[in-house]
Amino acid sequence: MLVLLIALILAAAVAPLLIRLIGRIAFAVLAIVPAAGFAWVLSLFINGTFEDGGALWFHAEWVPSAHLNIHLRLDSLAALFSLIILGAGALVLLYCWGYFDSNPPRLAKFGGEMVSFAAAMYGLVISDSFLLMYVFWEITSVLSFMLVGYYGERASSRRAAGQALMVTTLGGLSMLVGIILLGRQTGVWHLSQIPKFNDLAETPYILAAVLLILAGALSKSAIAPAHFWLPGAMAAPTPVSAYLHSAAMVKAGIYLVARLAPDFRVIDGWHLTVISMGLFTMLLGGWMALKHKDLKLILAYGTVSQLGFIMAVTAIGSREAMQAGLALTFSHTLFKAALFMIVGAIDHATGTRDVRELSGLGRREPLIAALGWISALSMAGIPPLWGFIAKESALTAVLEEDLLVGMPRQLMMVGLVVGSVLTMTYALYFLHGAFATKPADHPSGGGTSVAVEEMEKIGPTLWLAPAVLSALTVLFGLWPKPMDVAIGAHVANVDKATPADEAAHLALWHGFTVPLLLTAVIVALGAVLFWQRGVLAQAQFEKPALGSADHAYDAVLNFFRNLSLRLTASTQRGSLSVNLAVIFMVLILLPGIALITGERTDVRVILWDNPWQGLASAIIIVAAVAVTLVSNRLSAVILVGVTGFSIAFIFASHGAPDLALTQLLVETIVMVLFMLVLRKMPTEIDQAQTTKYQRLRAWLAIATGLAVTVVAMFAMNARITEPASALIPDLAYEIGHGANAVNVILVDIRAWDTFGEISVLVVAATGVASLIYRTRSFSRGSRRPTLKVQGRRWLASGVESERAQNRSLLVDVTTRILFPSMIVLSLYFFFAGHNSPGGGFAGGLVAGLAFTLRYLAGGRAELEEALPIDAGKILGTGLLLALAGAIWPMFLGQPPITSHIWDLTLPLIGDMHVPSALLFDAGVYVIVVGLIKHILDSMGAQLDLEEEMRKQRARDRARSMQRAAEHRRRQAQRQAARSASREGPLPTTPRGSPILTTDTTAEEDN
């Protein structure tokens, strides 16, 4: 079970590279992984693994207090949906081989996303933990967004992708709230715990929890009013529609309802909510399918209708209803995935899906037409196809259901019959629009239309996958026993009270029954409605009678967009000083009011432990006051740096060398960054613009400092128990095998916090670069660093750059001497940090300062020579290293970030202790270096380049103006010469020869 999930994840990781290397045939290679998984799950059914409630389990502890343990369970229901996910996934990947004509760069990413989606769906159905299932649930939403937006250059694709993400994610967030509410009220955090909880109906707030969970399930399965995202998602390539929107993603909601219905059916409101919304969706989707001319949209609304049908039947929760719902689920997967692939083949060959442009396709491509007829008639419920057996079992289950008595049963039967009539109608409408030869008055022109006449031949790579699905539709219709056994294995586990000999079975013939009569009525009425489709079209409004859900979605978005703009305009006035003033006012008022109105403890204040701390405090005060008086920006930055260095001294005097070291390094880096920014600003502060509110700012600063000091004093004196810090050194040594408690906390005890923080660093670095580069790319082609010998130079950059920058020899020599020492020091901090002051963060800061020194000495050319690697690649490598350090213990069956230590004895060195956290710390080290490189590239090198370009443009403008002035001067000279020639003889030289002014000027111009 876990091996299959890992295999799918690895296949997704390899897919982009494989597609780039061998082209579209890689899809057939990738299909092997889900196909093998399908065969393995099928073998479990054959071996009877799921009989009597049997299941495969996997358990790994991770944050049990937050119910985040990794629980996986492959039981009969999860196995049934795994067959759908893996089987349909393998066929769709095989279909991609023939569907795509070329191998663009985006296709490689598409292949990885498709296999990732299969992995996420498989992970969703085998998750026993509610919260783990939710994680996979949201992953499918994100992957759906990426797959629907495949044609990102099209506005329709971008809108459809965003719409699908918004609707399904909103439903998912509602479901998360419902899961937490259910867990807090019942203590049920795993799906396997639900049948063991007896008082479910009596639990407080249970209906609210169930409705919130249903919001996620119903929106995922496109149940009205959240149905509109699925037709919009038809902007995706057809393989996406065939897999996500007919076979896999939309089945996630069906799976969750099938999982919960046997136990949640006792809750008031369950049947009323799900059955009524399912029936309404069935009728709405069937009616809308008859209005459209696009074959994919006809199938999309047909999918909406069928999902409503399946949801309504499955939600009943009884044994027979569950059997019918699962039969409908499998039949829908077989015929709808096949129909979408057939439409994709038609579109691929003819270039159109419009029924008004298709005529004579059935005679031109009889095989495709035959496959389409089989699947569409199965959708309509025509015997002897599998769709007929599934639909008859659903009608039988509703007619004989004890949970539906009187009017509810009658209303549900009417809804199912009317919806099935519409299904029969739009099935015939689809077949006629796609394959029929139309009369001469048809918009296609009748006979064989131009699109069909000029179409390409549909090859086996396009018809093989739908042929397999259509063959299974016929096979299971004539021989339903395999499906009956597989589905029966699950329903027997759901209802163990019913004896096996009394249980209903799926079969082609049950005799002359009421459901068989209803099937005949459905077929007849559907055929009549299709025959009179012209009359039916007159009953359809131009605008939807209930309004457009798509327009309602836009109206909701516009409402919240306008609301956010109004709120932003009223709170964010574009003034940084006003925003800071609001923040500081809140900081003053809220803690102050809490102190005044709450209970207060006695305050004991010690000014300092030794006089050196008092001296440092005095320096901080003097520097802070001086900052407010100076007008030079650089002087102000230096004074602020003095306060930071003094605080580092206080940390060191209190016995916190790690904090002091980090403070020193960060303060140094910040000063350098300020200097980079100040280059683009005036040297002096305009005092005329600052004096207006100077007093208000001063009083606000005094109040803020006083409030923070008072709150800190009361907070420190409010402690009534022994602090946790007293236990940290022992825990650090026992758990993390390190004597440096600060470093062990960062890379072991609170490593997930650190991972989140370094992820924020990566995002921040990218954001800073984006602000500087704007719409330009800030990536570069990496090259291997090489040692170049180009004469006797102290630094690595070229001679030209030295002359251009007029560098100081003293700076060059100092940099040459300090750089290797700083790199060695950074490595020492990195390796020694687990037991001594230092660590990956401190080591990375020292290395970043070393490269910063190279940049300050030699400019961007020197930085490029020192570290010729794309900063984004450095950041990504660091993040991957940290992630590897976090998750590798899971492959050993242990929780993430479990510490290990290896004791080594090396020659000439002696005993060494290598902790596993070193890999995580290496990621931190590399990310800090990448962050500083990104900042130096953007705020340093890029601004330097822009400044040089600005100066070059100024020089070019000056030359242009000079040439223009020179040209005007020459024009004036020529004009004067012409005037003189008309007034008298040409002037002569001392020898008497004339001066040819005009010719000489022309020669100079040339």
Secondary structure, DSSP 8 states (H G I E B T S, - for coil): -HHHHHHHHHHHHHHHHHHHHHGGGHHHHHTHHHHHHHHHHHHHHHTTTTGGG--EEEEE-S-GGGT--EEEEE-HHHHHHHHHHHHHHHHHHHHHHHH--S--HHHHHHHHHHHHHHHHHHHHHHB-BHHHHHHHHHHHHHHHHHHHTSSTTSHHHHHHHHHHHHHHHHHHHHHHHHHHHHHHHH---BGGGGGG-S-STTSTTHHHHHHHHHHHHHHHTT-TTS-THHHHGGGS-HHHHHHTTTTSTTHHHHHHHHHHHHHHTTSTTHHHHHHHHHHHHHHHHHHHHTT--BHHHHHHHHHHHHHHHHHHHHTT-SHHHHHHHHHHHHHHHHHHHHHHHHHHHHHHHHS--BTTS--SHHHH-HHHHHHHHHHHHHHHT-TTSHHHHHHHHHHHHHHT-TTS-SHHHHHHHHHHHHHHHHHHHHHHHHHHHHH----TTSTT-SSS-HHHHT-----HHHHHHHHHHHHHHHHHHH--HHHHHHHHHHHHHH--SS-GGGS----S---S-HHHHHHHHHHHHHHHHHHTHHHHHHTS-SS-TT--HHHHHHHHHHHHHHHHHHHHHHH--S-HHHHHHHHHHHHHHHHHHHHHHS----------SSHHHHHHHHHHHHHHHHHTT--BHHHHHHHHHHHHHHHHHHHHHTT-HHHHHHHHHHHHHHHHHHHHHHTTS-SB--HHHHSTTHHHHHHHHHHHHHHHHHHHHHHHHT--S--GGGTHHHHHHHHS--S-HHHHIIIIITHHHHHHHHHHHHHHHHHHHHHHHTTS--------------SS-SSSS-HHHHHHHT--HHHHHHHHHHHHHHHHHHHHHHHHTTTSS--HHHHHHHHHHHHHHHHHHHHHHHHHHH--S-HHHHHHHHHHHHHHHHHGGGGGTS-TT---EEEEEETTTEEEEEETHHHHHHHHHHHHHHHHHHHIIIIIIIHHHHHHHHHHHHHHHHHHHHHHHHHHHHHHHHHHHHHHHHHS---B-TTS-B--HHHHHHHHH-
